[in-house]
Every structure is written in structure tokens, then in C-alpha cells.
């Protein structure tokens, strides 16, 4: 199946795009007045609530790392068995 060969880069790029989506959440939530992590982070910066800023940054970074690790784990050994560690 030829689609399986192109699945590894596709999953990798999709994992990287999640970081861009989280980064754009601040602008999107502020423009459309949607409640979310981006707007919470912006509000905390304006109010100089440093513990809340640190917490939201920690949450976003943990979400990014979890996404990148899960995309790497799902794309590498399960899709192409030649990449399995021996």
C-alpha cells in the first residue's frame, strides 16, 4: 500500500502544526472573544498574574510535548515495522 509510505511524514507534520494552532489561539480567542487558554494567558499577562502565566505556559508546553511524543510514537514503529528498535 503506497499510502502507508507517506503516512510517517504526514503524522509528523500534523504533530508540528498543533504547536502553530496553540500559538494562534491567543489571537483567535481575543479577536472572536472566545474563552480559552489563549485568552486566559493574555488576561494574565495584562493583570501581571505571574503564577497564572507560568501555569498556562506550563500547560501549553506539556500539551505540545505530549502531542509531539504521541505523534512520534504512533508514526514511527506502528506504521513502518522496519523502524522498530532491535
Buried (B, 14 or more C-beta within 10 A) or exposed (E): EEEEEEBBEEBBEEBEEBBEEBEEBBEEBBEEEEEEBBBBBBBBBEEEBEEBBEBBEEBBEEBBEEBBEEBBEBBBEEBEEEEEEE
